[in-house]
């Protein structure tokens, strides 16, 4: 697996030392057994010498085990952090369309559960290496005592490995399936919190969601995960049975065919008894290894589904002459209607210093058009032009930097990330006062004291952030929908004209017909098609404006 090789390549020195110390610890354990066997028949004079050797090996084993466990623990945490940041950067560099298609549930599962599985695997690596070394050392001692016994042991291990492999393959199938189902569970768990208000207000909906949606998925994961673990246990039991069969054949059959002395026979018995625990420990680690394989596969799959966007070196967006859409189209599947929705072809041109309203009914494609205009969706047909130059994949990230947007489903960060300007806090505090949020929110070192506000107040805070970005094109998606009449009037009569006076291009998605006449021009969409355009004043006769008393002026 490429990810595993990636981890090994970036930590090969530490991994080598950790493996060596684990093997030294395992071989040391085997050496202790050999010393014990020798001590059972040694003379009194030889016991003192063997005792010193025993003490020295004990110290070596203790140091080696402690060092290997520490190094593997560090490797596990480093691997988790490395894979987490690698996945996070891949998410950050993927296109919006790919992120939207994949959804958050799978990536969240990778960033939490799958990465923790990788850590558990690394934590168990010293045990695996040490137990393997113990078994290798014991086999070597068996070979020293009798080579026919060693050959029999190797044959037994091969039979056990083949059987475990066959059973383990079936276990992997169930573990992979259960992991895929857990993506749906993560989505359901998020809905349990995001839809808490709706569930609390409708008892039958709550019960149906828990009993009919979540419970079957939980049960399916439990059943498949249980089958996987049971099969892994069967593989371990098969290995244990083969081991005891080998012990029985050695003690009761091979010992008769190849006569040996009492000291050798006692060595056989001691080695066999001592090997039981390491072998069972090794076999019991099979589920850990299997789950680590599944986790690595999931991480690779999620990363593969998020290809990186091609980007030019970062540069600040400058003023523009025109932004145009020529024959631009976008298609997507609407699950509720069970049909493909097509936006376009759209032909539009925007100039600096104009105020444009985008109107139309719900589901007409307004937000989809906005996302295509600002570069979140590449047009599937047609093209986007900046000052007459077509925007390709490599230019799209730079193109997006021309826009400040507050979508209807916006997300509000708790700090002014990415803004480096003198007097940032002072400018933010001035805007907080003008937006009448200074009694709720303070800003220090670019960080808001809170974002736990009403939806209307959160939109004002999002507007503050967009204002500080100071970009040439502003887009507002139903911004005024959650505002009281005073701030709605301030938005349309004060803020938008001020942005226009500064030479900004402003596109407003709105249903507020009383303000349509304030637009320089309007664009009307109906089921993905532009059905009307014209001056905003032309709408005044159709939808007379009902003025509301203006609030206090606000500068941005």
LINMO-V787455 format. One record per residue. N is the residue number from 1. RES is the residue in one letter. PHI is phi in degrees with one decimal (* if undefined). Layout:
n->N res->RES phi->PHI
n->N res->RES phi->PHI
This chain:
n->1 res->X phi->*
n->2 res->X phi->-62.3
n->3 res->X phi->-64.9
n->4 res->X phi->-64.9
n->5 res->X phi->-63.5
n->6 res->X phi->-62.1
n->7 res->X phi->-65.3
n->8 res->X phi->-63.6
n->9 res->X phi->-63.1
n->10 res->X phi->-86.6
n->11 res->X phi->-140.0
n->12 res->X phi->-63.7
n->13 res->X phi->-64.6
n->14 res->X phi->-63.7
n->15 res->X phi->-63.5
n->16 res->X phi->-63.2
n->17 res->X phi->-63.3
n->18 res->X phi->-63.6
n->19 res->X phi->-66.3
n->20 res->X phi->-61.6
n->21 res->X phi->-65.2
n->22 res->X phi->-64.7
n->23 res->X phi->-65.1
n->24 res->X phi->-60.6
n->25 res->X phi->-62.5
n->26 res->X phi->-66.2
n->27 res->X phi->-64.7
n->28 res->X phi->-62.2
n->29 res->X phi->-61.3
n->30 res->X phi->-63.7
n->31 res->X phi->-64.1
n->32 res->X phi->-62.8
n->33 res->X phi->-63.4
n->34 res->X phi->-61.7
n->35 res->X phi->-64.6
n->36 res->X phi->-62.0
n->37 res->X phi->-63.2
n->38 res->X phi->-67.4
n->39 res->X phi->-66.9
n->40 res->X phi->-62.6
n->41 res->X phi->-119.4
n->42 res->X phi->-81.9
n->43 res->X phi->-75.3
n->44 res->X phi->-60.8
n->45 res->X phi->-65.8
n->46 res->X phi->-76.7
n->47 res->X phi->-61.1
n->48 res->X phi->-62.5
n->49 res->X phi->-65.2
n->50 res->X phi->-64.5
n->51 res->X phi->-64.3
n->52 res->X phi->-64.0
n->53 res->X phi->-62.4
n->54 res->X phi->-59.6
n->55 res->X phi->-64.0
n->56 res->X phi->-62.9
n->57 res->X phi->-67.2
n->58 res->X phi->-58.5
n->59 res->X phi->-63.1
n->60 res->X phi->-60.7
n->61 res->X phi->-62.9
n->62 res->X phi->-61.5
n->63 res->X phi->-64.2
n->64 res->X phi->-63.5
n->65 res->X phi->-65.1
n->66 res->X phi->-63.1
n->67 res->X phi->-65.6
n->68 res->X phi->-65.2
n->69 res->X phi->-64.6
n->70 res->X phi->-63.9
n->71 res->X phi->-65.5
n->72 res->X phi->-69.0
n->73 res->X phi->-63.3
n->74 res->X phi->-64.0
n->75 res->X phi->-61.7
n->76 res->X phi->-62.0
n->77 res->X phi->-68.4
n->78 res->X phi->-66.7
n->79 res->X phi->-63.4
n->80 res->X phi->-62.3
n->81 res->X phi->-64.7
n->82 res->X phi->-64.7
n->83 res->X phi->-66.9
n->84 res->X phi->-64.0
n->85 res->X phi->-68.4
n->86 res->X phi->-63.3
n->87 res->X phi->-69.1
n->88 res->X phi->-61.7
n->89 res->X phi->-65.8
n->90 res->X phi->-64.1
n->91 res->X phi->-62.5
n->92 res->X phi->-65.3
n->93 res->X phi->-98.0
n->94 res->X phi->-80.1
n->95 res->X phi->-72.0
n->96 res->X phi->-62.3
n->97 res->X phi->-62.9
n->98 res->X phi->-67.7
n->99 res->X phi->-63.8
n->100 res->X phi->-64.9
n->101 res->X phi->-67.3
n->102 res->X phi->-73.3
n->103 res->X phi->81.6
n->104 res->X phi->-81.9
n->105 res->X phi->-61.3
n->106 res->X phi->-65.8
n->107 res->X phi->-65.9
n->108 res->X phi->-63.5
n->109 res->X phi->-61.3
n->110 res->X phi->-66.2
n->111 res->X phi->-70.6
n->112 res->X phi->-118.1
n->113 res->X phi->-64.3
n->114 res->X phi->-64.3
n->115 res->X phi->-69.2
n->116 res->X phi->-65.4
n->117 res->X phi->-64.0
n->118 res->X phi->-63.5
n->119 res->X phi->-62.8
n->120 res->X phi->-59.6
n->121 res->X phi->-61.5
n->122 res->X phi->-67.6
n->123 res->X phi->-63.5
n->124 res->X phi->-86.0
n->125 res->X phi->-59.7
n->126 res->X phi->-61.2
n->127 res->X phi->-65.5
n->128 res->X phi->-62.0
n->129 res->X phi->-65.3
n->130 res->X phi->-68.8
n->131 res->X phi->-66.1
n->132 res->X phi->-62.2
n->133 res->X phi->-66.9
n->134 res->X phi->-60.1
n->135 res->X phi->-63.4
n->136 res->X phi->-62.0
n->137 res->X phi->-63.9
n->138 res->X phi->-65.1
n->139 res->X phi->-64.0
n->140 res->X phi->-62.7
n->141 res->X phi->-67.9
n->142 res->X phi->-61.1
n->143 res->X phi->-63.4
n->144 res->X phi->-65.1
n->145 res->X phi->-75.7
n->146 res->X phi->-164.6
n->147 res->X phi->-69.3
n->148 res->X phi->-60.9
n->149 res->X phi->-63.7
n->150 res->X phi->-62.7
n->151 res->X phi->-62.1
n->152 res->X phi->-63.9
n->153 res->X phi->-63.7
n->154 res->X phi->-63.5
n->155 res->X phi->-61.1
n->156 res->X phi->-63.7
n->157 res->X phi->-62.6
n->158 res->X phi->-62.5
n->159 res->X phi->-61.4
n->160 res->X phi->-63.8
n->161 res->X phi->-65.4
n->162 res->X phi->-63.3
n->163 res->X phi->-63.1
n->164 res->X phi->-63.2
n->165 res->X phi->-63.5
n->166 res->X phi->-65.4
n->167 res->X phi->-69.6
n->168 res->X phi->-63.6
n->169 res->X phi->-62.6
n->170 res->X phi->-67.6
n->171 res->X phi->-62.6
n->172 res->X phi->-61.1
n->173 res->X phi->-59.7
n->174 res->X phi->-70.5
n->175 res->X phi->-67.1
n->176 res->X phi->-63.8
n->177 res->X phi->-63.4
n->178 res->X phi->-64.9
n->179 res->X phi->-67.5
n->180 res->X phi->-66.0
n->181 res->X phi->-65.2
n->182 res->X phi->-67.7
n->183 res->X phi->-62.1
n->184 res->X phi->-66.1
n->185 res->X phi->-64.2
n->186 res->X phi->-59.5
n->187 res->X phi->-62.5
n->188 res->X phi->-66.7
n->189 res->X phi->-63.5
n->190 res->X phi->-63.6
n->191 res->X phi->-63.8
n->192 res->X phi->-61.4
n->193 res->X phi->-89.4
n->194 res->X phi->-64.8
n->195 res->X phi->-103.1
n->196 res->X phi->-60.0
n->197 res->X phi->-62.9
n->198 res->X phi->-64.8
n->199 res->X phi->-69.7
n->200 res->X phi->-67.5
n->201 res->X phi->-85.4
n->202 res->X phi->-142.3
n->203 res->X phi->-60.6
n->204 res->X phi->-65.0
n->205 res->X phi->-64.1
n->206 res->X phi->-60.8
n->207 res->X phi->-65.6
n->208 res->X phi->-65.3
n->209 res->X phi->-65.9
n->210 res->X phi->-72.5
n->211 res->X phi->-80.5
n->212 res->X phi->-98.0
n->213 res->X phi->-107.5
n->214 res->X phi->-74.1
n->215 res->X phi->-56.7
n->216 res->X phi->-61.9
n->217 res->X phi->-67.9
n->218 res->X phi->-60.1
n->219 res->X phi->-66.5
n->220 res->X phi->-64.8
n->221 res->X phi->-63.8
n->222 res->X phi->-60.2
n->223 res->X phi->-64.8
n->224 res->X phi->-71.4
n->225 res->X phi->-65.2
n->226 res->X phi->-62.9
n->227 res->X phi->-60.0
n->228 res->X phi->-61.1
n->229 res->X phi->-69.5
n->230 res->X phi->-63.9
n->231 res->X phi->-66.3
n->232 res->X phi->-64.4
n->233 res->X phi->-65.1
n->234 res->X phi->-63.8
n->235 res->X phi->-63.5
n->236 res->X phi->-66.2
n->237 res->X phi->-64.6
n->238 res->X phi->-59.6
n->239 res->X phi->-62.2
n->240 res->X phi->-65.3
n->241 res->X phi->-64.1
n->242 res->X phi->-61.0
n->243 res->X phi->-62.1
n->244 res->X phi->-67.5
n->245 res->X phi->-63.5
n->246 res->X phi->-64.6
n->247 res->X phi->-61.2
n->248 res->X phi->-63.1
n->249 res->X phi->-63.2
n->250 res->X phi->-67.3
n->251 res->X phi->-73.3
n->252 res->X phi->-105.9
n->253 res->X phi->-119.8
n->254 res->X phi->-65.2
n->255 res->X phi->-63.3
n->256 res->X phi->-78.2
n->257 res->X phi->-75.2
n->258 res->X phi->-123.3
n->259 res->X phi->-58.8
n->260 res->X phi->-134.1
n->261 res->X phi->-80.0
n->262 res->X phi->-58.9
n->263 res->X phi->-65.7
n->264 res->X phi->-68.1
n->265 res->X phi->-64.4
n->266 res->X phi->-65.7
n->267 res->X phi->-64.6
n->268 res->X phi->-54.8
n->269 res->X phi->-59.4
n->270 res->X phi->-66.0
n->271 res->X phi->-64.3
n->272 res->X phi->-61.0
n->273 res->X phi->-63.4
n->274 res->X phi->-72.1
n->275 res->X phi->-74.7
n->276 res->X phi->-59.4
n->277 res->X phi->-66.0
n->278 res->X phi->-58.7
n->279 res->X phi->-66.6
n->280 res->X phi->-64.8
n->281 res->X phi->-63.6
n->282 res->X phi->-66.1
n->283 res->X phi->-69.2
n->284 res->X phi->-70.1
n->285 res->X phi->-82.7
n->286 res->X phi->-56.6
n->287 res->X phi->-58.8
n->288 res->X phi->-62.7
n->289 res->X phi->-65.5
n->290 res->X phi->-63.4
n->291 res->X phi->-66.2
n->292 res->X phi->-64.4
n->293 res->X phi->-62.3
n->294 res->X phi->-61.8
n->295 res->X phi->-62.4
n->296 res->X phi->-62.5
n->297 res->X phi->-63.0
n->298 res->X phi->-65.9
n->299 res->X phi->-62.5
n->300 res->X phi->-63.2
n->301 res->X phi->-67.0
n->302 res->X phi->-63.2
n->303 res->X phi->-64.6
n->304 res->X phi->-66.4
n->305 res->X phi->-82.4
n->306 res->X phi->-121.5
n->307 res->X phi->-63.2
n->308 res->X phi->-73.5
n->309 res->X phi->-72.9
n->310 res->X phi->-75.6
n->311 res->X phi->-134.0
n->312 res->X phi->-84.8
n->313 res->X phi->-53.5
n->314 res->X phi->-59.6
n->315 res->X phi->-152.1
n->316 res->X phi->-75.3
n->317 res->X phi->-70.7
n->318 res->X phi->-104.7
n->319 res->X phi->-63.1
n->320 res->X phi->-126.4
n->321 res->X phi->-93.8
n->322 res->X phi->-147.3
n->323 res->X phi->-124.4
n->324 res->X phi->-135.3
n->325 res->X phi->-112.6
n->326 res->X phi->-120.8
n->327 res->X phi->59.1
n->328 res->X phi->-73.2
n->329 res->X phi->-134.5
n->330 res->X phi->-151.0
n->331 res->X phi->-125.0
n->332 res->X phi->-155.3
n->333 res->X phi->-91.9
n->334 res->X phi->-98.8
n->335 res->X phi->-67.7
n->336 res->X phi->-63.3
n->337 res->X phi->-86.6
n->338 res->X phi->55.0
n->339 res->X phi->-153.8
n->340 res->X phi->-89.8
n->341 res->X phi->-98.0
n->342 res->X phi->-117.6
n->343 res->X phi->-98.1
n->344 res->X phi->99.5
n->345 res->X phi->-68.2
n->346 res->X phi->-112.6
n->347 res->X phi->-123.5
n->348 res->X phi->-143.0
n->349 res->X phi->-135.5
n->350 res->X phi->-120.8
n->351 res->X phi->-122.8
n->352 res->X phi->-61.7
n->353 res->X phi->75.2
n->354 res->X phi->-122.8
n->355 res->X phi->-112.0
n->356 res->X phi->-121.3
n->357 res->X phi->-104.2
n->358 res->X phi->-106.9
n->359 res->X phi->-122.9
n->360 res->X phi->148.9
n->361 res->X phi->-74.1
n->362 res->X phi->-62.7
n->363 res->X phi->81.3
n->364 res->X phi->-82.0
n->365 res->X phi->106.8
n->366 res->X phi->-63.5
n->367 res->X phi->-67.2
n->368 res->X phi->-62.9
n->369 res->X phi->-61.7
n->370 res->X phi->-61.9
n->371 res->X phi->-67.5
n->372 res->X phi->-71.9
n->373 res->X phi->-62.6
n->374 res->X phi->-85.4
n->375 res->X phi->93.0
n->376 res->X phi->-77.5
n->377 res->X phi->-109.5
n->378 res->X phi->-73.0
n->379 res->X phi->-65.3
n->380 res->X phi->-77.5
n->381 res->X phi->-139.8
n->382 res->X phi->75.9
n->383 res->X phi->-155.4
n->384 res->X phi->-111.5
n->385 res->X phi->-121.9
n->386 res->X phi->-116.1
n->387 res->X phi->53.4
n->388 res->X phi->83.0
n->389 res->X phi->-103.5
n->390 res->X phi->-67.3
n->391 res->X phi->-91.0
n->392 res->X phi->-97.0
n->393 res->X phi->-60.3
n->394 res->X phi->-67.8
n->395 res->X phi->-91.9
n->396 res->X phi->-65.0
n->397 res->X phi->-64.8
n->398 res->X phi->-64.1
n->399 res->X phi->-60.4
n->400 res->X phi->-62.3
n->401 res->X phi->-71.9
n->402 res->X phi->-79.6
n->403 res->X phi->-113.3
n->404 res->X phi->-114.9
n->405 res->X phi->-131.1
n->406 res->X phi->-121.4
n->407 res->X phi->-75.3
n->408 res->X phi->-64.6
n->409 res->X phi->-103.9
n->410 res->X phi->-63.9
n->411 res->X phi->-117.6
n->412 res->X phi->-112.5
n->413 res->X phi->-75.9
n->414 res->X phi->-89.9
n->415 res->X phi->-149.7
n->416 res->X phi->-85.0
n->417 res->X phi->-66.0
n->418 res->X phi->75.7
n->419 res->X phi->-106.6
n->420 res->X phi->-120.2
n->421 res->X phi->-152.2
n->422 res->X phi->-72.3
n->423 res->X phi->69.2
n->424 res->X phi->-61.5
n->425 res->X phi->-62.0
n->426 res->X phi->-64.1
n->427 res->X phi->-63.7
n->428 res->X phi->-65.0
n->429 res->X phi->-66.0
n->430 res->X phi->-62.1
n->431 res->X phi->-67.8
n->432 res->X phi->-60.2
n->433 res->X phi->-65.4
n->434 res->X phi->-69.9
n->435 res->X phi->-89.4
n->436 res->X phi->56.1
n->437 res->X phi->-116.6
n->438 res->X phi->-66.0
n->439 res->X phi->-80.4
n->440 res->X phi->-107.8
n->441 res->X phi->-129.3
n->442 res->X phi->-120.8
n->443 res->X phi->-131.1
n->444 res->X phi->-142.4
n->445 res->X phi->53.1
n->446 res->X phi->76.7
n->447 res->X phi->-118.3
n->448 res->X phi->-76.1
n->449 res->X phi->-69.4
n->450 res->X phi->-161.6
n->451 res->X phi->-124.1
n->452 res->X phi->-83.4
n->453 res->X phi->-130.1
n->454 res->X phi->-67.5
n->455 res->X phi->-62.1
n->456 res->X phi->-63.7
n->457 res->X phi->-68.8
n->458 res->X phi->-64.0
n->459 res->X phi->-65.8
n->460 res->X phi->-64.5
n->461 res->X phi->-66.9
n->462 res->X phi->-64.7
n->463 res->X phi->-64.5
n->464 res->X phi->-59.5
n->465 res->X phi->-62.1
n->466 res->X phi->-61.8
n->467 res->X phi->-64.3
n->468 res->X phi->-69.2
n->469 res->X phi->-66.0
n->470 res->X phi->52.2
n->471 res->X phi->-104.6
n->472 res->X phi->-74.1
n->473 res->X phi->-128.7
n->474 res->X phi->-113.4
n->475 res->X phi->-131.0
n->476 res->X phi->-122.5
n->477 res->X phi->-103.7
n->478 res->X phi->53.5
n->479 res->X phi->-61.4
n->480 res->X phi->-81.2
n->481 res->X phi->-61.7
n->482 res->X phi->-106.5
n->483 res->X phi->-98.7
n->484 res->X phi->-73.9
n->485 res->X phi->-55.4
n->486 res->X phi->-65.4
n->487 res->X phi->-72.5
n->488 res->X phi->-63.5
n->489 res->X phi->-67.2
n->490 res->X phi->-59.8
n->491 res->X phi->-61.1
n->492 res->X phi->-77.5
n->493 res->X phi->-98.4
n->494 res->X phi->-113.8
n->495 res->X phi->-66.7
n->496 res->X phi->-62.1
n->497 res->X phi->-61.7
n->498 res->X phi->-65.6
n->499 res->X phi->-63.0
n->500 res->X phi->-61.8
n->501 res->X phi->-63.9
n->502 res->X phi->-82.5
n->503 res->X phi->86.7
n->504 res->X phi->-78.6
n->505 res->X phi->-87.3
n->506 res->X phi->-127.0
n->507 res->X phi->-116.3
n->508 res->X phi->-118.9
n->509 res->X phi->-87.9
n->510 res->X phi->-152.6
n->511 res->X phi->-115.1
n->512 res->X phi->-78.2
n->513 res->X phi->-65.6
n->514 res->X phi->-68.1
n->515 res->X phi->-111.0
n->516 res->X phi->-58.6
n->517 res->X phi->-68.4
n->518 res->X phi->-82.3
n->519 res->X phi->-77.7
n->520 res->X phi->-66.2
n->521 res->X phi->-153.5
n->522 res->X phi->-127.7
n->523 res->X phi->-130.6
n->524 res->X phi->-112.4
n->525 res->X phi->-106.6
n->526 res->X phi->-144.0
n->527 res->X phi->50.2
n->528 res->X phi->82.8
n->529 res->X phi->-118.1
n->530 res->X phi->-76.3
n->531 res->X phi->-106.2
n->532 res->X phi->-161.7
n->533 res->X phi->-142.1
n->534 res->X phi->163.5
n->535 res->X phi->-76.4
n->536 res->X phi->-60.9
n->537 res->X phi->-65.0
n->538 res->X phi->-68.2
n->539 res->X phi->-80.5
n->540 res->X phi->-62.4
n->541 res->X phi->-67.8
n->542 res->X phi->-81.9
n->543 res->X phi->-131.8
n->544 res->X phi->-56.8
n->545 res->X phi->-78.8
n->546 res->X phi->-106.8
n->547 res->X phi->-68.1
n->548 res->X phi->-119.6
n->549 res->X phi->-56.2
n->550 res->X phi->-71.4
n->551 res->X phi->-85.9
n->552 res->X phi->-67.1
n->553 res->X phi->-64.6
n->554 res->X phi->-140.3
n->555 res->X phi->-108.0
n->556 res->X phi->-129.1
